[in-house]
Amino acid sequence: MAPDGVGPVGPPRPPTPPAAGSGAFKAALSDALQWSKHADRRIAERAVALKPDEVQRVAGAVRDARGRGVRSLVVVLPESVMLVAPATNTVVTAMPRGEAERRLFTNVDAVVLLGRS
């Protein structure tokens, strides 16, 4: 019998991806990335969400870009696109991938395509 206040022990549940615009979503990225106020608003307005493995891959891409001296990076994921300033680890803006179709991104040093893992 479990002590008071302790639930039954069972197999661990897989983590659920944080909801777009939620504190958990931003907290998941806070270790590696910072969010501009503009990006924060856009994420909430556009309902952009990242899976935990995508967060790690984006952080790795930003780290690699910073090591190569990239100043402005576009990260293309299966479901979203982000504009990032690697020098400051700052996400400048984000949007769903469909919204990025036929859009012109200027003053960009590099583009990283991150497919499904």
C-alpha positions in Angstrom: 0.0 0.0 0.0 1.3 3.5 -0.9 1.9 6.1 1.8 -0.5 9.0 2.0 0.1 11.5 -0.8 2.0 9.1 -3.0 0.4 7.7 -6.1 0.8 4.2 -7.4 4.1 3.3 -8.9 4.1 2.3 -12.5 6.0 2.6 -15.8 7.2 6.2 -16.6 5.0 8.1 -19.0 6.5 9.6 -22.1 6.9 13.4 -21.8 4.2 15.4 -23.6 5.4 18.3 -25.7 4.7 21.7 -24.1 1.8 23.7 -25.6 2.7 26.7 -27.7 3.0 29.9 -25.7 3.0 28.1 -22.4 5.5 28.6 -19.6 6.6 25.0 -20.0 7.3 25.6 -23.7 9.5 28.6 -23.0 11.2 26.8 -20.1 12.1 23.9 -22.3 14.1 26.2 -24.5 15.4 28.6 -21.9 18.6 26.5 -21.3 19.7 27.0 -24.9 17.7 29.8 -26.4 16.4 33.2 -25.4 13.2 34.6 -26.9 12.7 38.2 -28.0 9.5 39.8 -27.0 8.5 39.8 -30.7 9.1 36.0 -31.0 7.2 35.4 -27.8 4.2 37.2 -29.2 4.5 35.4 -32.5 4.7 32.0 -30.9 1.5 32.6 -29.0 -0.3 34.2 -32.0 0.8 31.6 -34.5 0.5 28.5 -32.2 4.0 27.4 -32.9 5.0 24.3 -31.0 8.3 22.3 -30.8 8.8 18.7 -29.8 11.5 18.1 -27.1 13.8 16.4 -29.7 13.4 19.4 -32.0 14.4 21.8 -29.2 17.7 19.9 -28.8 18.3 19.9 -32.6 17.6 23.6 -32.9 20.0 24.4 -30.0 22.7 22.2 -31.6 22.2 24.0 -35.0 22.4 27.4 -33.3 25.6 26.3 -31.5 27.2 25.1 -34.7 26.2 28.3 -36.5 27.7 30.5 -33.7 30.9 28.5 -34.0 31.1 29.4 -37.7 30.5 33.1 -37.1 26.9 33.1 -38.5 25.1 36.3 -37.5 21.6 35.5 -38.7 20.2 31.9 -39.1 17.0 30.5 -40.5 16.1 27.2 -39.0 13.5 25.2 -41.0 11.8 22.4 -39.1 9.1 20.0 -40.5 6.3 22.1 -38.9 7.9 25.5 -38.2 10.5 28.1 -39.2 12.6 30.3 -36.9 14.9 33.2 -37.4 17.7 33.1 -34.8 20.6 35.4 -33.8 23.2 32.8 -32.9 25.6 35.3 -31.2 23.0 35.9 -28.5 21.1 32.6 -28.7 18.0 34.7 -29.4 15.0 33.5 -31.4 13.9 36.6 -33.3 10.7 35.3 -34.7 8.9 32.0 -35.4 6.1 30.8 -37.6 4.4 27.7 -38.8 6.1 26.2 -41.9 3.0 26.8 -44.1 3.1 30.5 -43.2 6.7 30.7 -44.4 5.9 29.4 -47.9 6.8 31.9 -50.6 8.3 34.3 -48.0 11.5 36.1 -48.7 14.1 36.1 -45.8 16.7 38.8 -46.2 20.0 39.5 -44.5 20.4 35.8 -43.5 23.9 34.3 -43.3 22.8 30.7 -43.2 19.9 28.3 -43.4 19.6 24.9 -41.6 17.1 22.3 -42.7 16.2 20.0 -39.8 14.0 17.1 -41.0 12.1 14.7 -38.9 14.3 12.6 -36.5 
